Amino acid sequence: MAGRVQRRGRGARTGRNAKERTGAGRPGFEQEGTEVSDAVLVLEDGKVFRGSTYGAQGQTLGEAVFCTGMTGYQETLTDPSYHRQIVVATAPQIGNTGWNSQDSESRADDGTPADRIHVAGYAIREPSRTVFNWRADRGSLEDQLVRQGIVGISGIDTRAVVRHLRDRGAMRAGIFSGTSLGPVDGLQRIVQAQPAMLGADLAREVSTDSGYIIEPAGEPRFEVAAVDLGMKASIPEQLAARGCRVHVLPSTATLEQVEAVGAHGFFLSNGPGDPATADTAVQLTRGVIGKGIPMFGICFGNQILGRALGRRTYKMRFGHRGMNIPVIDEATGRVAITSQNHGFALEGERGEEFDTPFGRARVSHVCANDGTVEGVELLDGTAFSVQYHPEAAAGPHDARYLFDRFGDLMDRGRKAGGK
Ligand SMILES: NC(=O)CC[C@H](N)C(=O)O
């Protein structure tokens, strides 16, 4: 009996708080001219979610996408692939492990590790009131958001946002916070005036300009030319741990630059924007494969290798963002649980083999949820790539073996070439 009363009481309290925080009960689409204050997430189709200021106060624009990771928000927020995207977290409470000096995925232009947050905005349901983690040596998440001027919103019904984006697709959005934001239709017009993600050429905005070198851990075994299209910091670390000296090159890199470092292998990174715009990287990839240099690509790199092999890319309705996305490896039939963050995909079908200017290729991996292409490779094994993130943490490490495969490939290439 007492238990029932308590349950009812708890339910009632939650309901009241949620109503205060979210403005629940108002229609999602508001009347023109309705004045807004505090914080709102406005979608391009006119859907409005009212909440509270979180992080920096102000205005931010980007594509609204959702991420289903239950952990690892620091890795997500600092991943340069999220440039110009407003991330909606499906995990109901965010921030309880604070901010630490180890998990950031961004680098300064000269390659030194950086804490830079790349998302355009962050939309969450409930901020943690306490930070409780032994690694949280950089304070709280919200402090970081404020310090870096990242505008967020809390107290919104993130489940409702996700359902909307799942049904209608990722779309342009804005977070606006402050005391008097003006009429809601004015905010919607601001949202609609920003460029769309389709056709956005963004890698240059996050790539290194000058390039840098990450030294190998232990004995150097390979020289690797890695094109930084928005590369997560842990990728060169994974390569360095396998004896690679990683020569990180800007997104504008040329074949001459790749050859100048004496590359045993070529790596194409993840990165933001529409892969259909990455013509320079596609041309470079064709040149590299033509020279017989072994290559490996991750995410944006997979889309670019696919394009170099003659495939096209398309924009997915809402993409894959999270840490528990199952991928089938066609070579073994095994499923890896993977970490992902992409809104575009390569055209192709499970089991497909196709001709390319470099010989036969195939779709090597597919997503077990929706059958989309998750990897491609040349049948001779000299070029391969995956749409997911084998370097990722948080999330499982099921796919780390792909870095070893790249090492084996470079070994074979070196023996064959006598280098
Ligand atoms: N993480 C990535 O490399 C993302 C690739 C590309 N920008 C996409 O959204 O599909």
PDBQT file of the ligand as one rigid body, heavy atoms in Angstrom, charges set to zero:
ROOT
HETATM    1  N1  LIG A 501      32.005  10.707 -39.014  1.00  0.00    +0.000 N 
HETATM    2  C1  LIG A 501      32.122  10.960 -40.303  1.00  0.00    +0.000 C 
HETATM    3  O1  LIG A 501      33.181  10.847 -40.906  1.00  0.00    +0.000 OA
HETATM    4  C2  LIG A 501      30.878  11.463 -41.009  1.00  0.00    +0.000 C 
HETATM    5  C3  LIG A 501      30.982  11.462 -42.505  1.00  0.00    +0.000 C 
HETATM    6  C4  LIG A 501      29.947  12.362 -43.189  1.00  0.00    +0.000 C 
HETATM    7  N2  LIG A 501      30.148  13.720 -42.818  1.00  0.00    +0.000 N 
HETATM    8  C5  LIG A 501      28.561  11.895 -42.843  1.00  0.00    +0.000 C 
HETATM    9  O2  LIG A 501      27.855  12.559 -42.131  1.00  0.00    +0.000 OA
HETATM   10  O3  LIG A 501      28.127  10.865 -43.308  1.00  0.00    +0.000 OA
ENDROOT
TORSDOF 0
